[in-house]
Amino acid sequence: MGGGAEAGQGGEVGAQGYETGLDAMEIVDGVRKKRFLWGVALAWTPWIPILIGLGDALIGISRQKATGIGVVTGGLTELFVVWGIGAILIGQVVAIVLLFRAFSPGHWVRSLFSVLSIRLSGFMLLLLGLFFWLSWFQVHHNF
């Protein structure tokens, strides 16, 4: 029954311990990279149908020569119904969480893009809140 240094359990850190540490760091970096990629995908994906929907709404407004907040609200309502308000809300919150967890020292480009994507997701949540507020305000206050 050997113990300690005879059994290879001493306090020394050899080349194998150093390699194991690097492997663990690579695994952690891979997990952070995966979180970053999923966060970016969730943050940017809703903007594709929103831009298409806004373009369609603006073309419809110009064709009908319509004005007023009702036209804008109608266009936004159609847009959010098609895409799904719940999907946007859940996706943006998950994107923000994943992007916050993806921050890592030494990857300044990834961190910069994470900050940009977090702000974009926050803006999307602000637009969603504004949509809810305008919808409630228009229903409860008839002029």
N, C-alpha and C positions, 0 to 999 in steps of 0.2 A: 504494500500500500504506500505508494509514493504520493506525495502531495506537493503543492506549491510549484517550485521551479523544476523539480524532476519530472513532473507530469505535464509540463508545458503550460502551466496555469499561472506563471509568474506575472509580475506587474510589467513585464517588458512588452513593448509594441513592436512587432516585427513587420516585415514587408507584407505578410498576409493580412495583418490588422489594418495596415494602410490601404491595401487594395479593397478590403471589405468596407472601409469608410468611404472610399471613392464610389464603390458600387451603390451604397446607400444614398450618397449625394446625387448620383445619376438617377436613381429611382425617384427621389423626391423631386428633382428637376423635371423628370418625365411626367410626373403627376401634375406638377404646376403647369407645364406646357399644355397638357391635355385640358386642364381647367380653363386655361387661357383661351384655347381654341374653341371650346364649347361656349365660353362666355362671349367671345367675339361673334360667334355664329348666332347666338341668341340675341345679342344686342343689335346686330345689323340686319337680320332677316326681316323684321317687320317693316323696315323702311322701303323695301321693294314694292309691296302692294300699296303702301301708303302713297308713294310717289306716283304710281300708276293711277290710283284712285283720285288723287288730287288733280292730276293732269286731265282725267276724264271729267271730273267735276268742273274744272275751269273751262274745258271745251264746251260742256253743256251750258254753262252760264253764258259764255260768249254767243252761242248759237241762239239761245232763247232771249237774250238781252235782259236777263233777270237781275234784280238787285235785292239787297236786304240781307239781314242775318238769317232769315228763313232758308234762303238758298244755300248759304254756307253750312248751316246746321243740317239741312237735308243731304247735302253732299257728304258731310262727315258721317252722318248716320248710316248712309248706304255703305260707306267705306268700312266703318267699324263693324257693322253687321256681317259683311262679307268675310272679314278676316277673323273676327271673334274677339270680343273685348277680354274675355277670360284668358285666352291664349296670350294676348299681348301682356296683360298684367302679370301672369305667372312667369312668362318667358323673360320679361325684363327684370323682375325681382331675382330670379335664378341667375340671370346673366350678371347682375351686380354682385351677388354673393360669390359666384365663381371667379369673377374678375378681381374682387378684393382678395380672395384666397390665392390668386395666381401671382401676386406681387413677389418678386424675388430680387435680392441684391445681385448686382452684376449684369442684369438684363435690362438696361435702361430703355431700349427701344420697345420691348414688351411692356414695361411699366408705363411708358408714355402712351402707347396704344391702348393699354388698359384704362388709363385715366380718361382718354378721349371717348372710349366706348362706354365707360361708366357715366360720363356726362351726357352722352347721347341717350342712354337708357333712362337717365333721370329726366331728360327733356321729353322723352316719350311718355313717361309716367305723368309729367306735368300736363301734357296735351290730353291724356286720358282723363285726368282730374278736371281739366277745363271743360272737356266734353260732357262729363257727368254734371258739372255745375251748370253749364248752359242748358242742358236738357232739363234739369230739375227747375231752373229759374224760368224757363219758357213755359213749362207745364203749369207751374204754380202762380205765375204772374202774367195775367192776360192784360194787354194794353188795348 
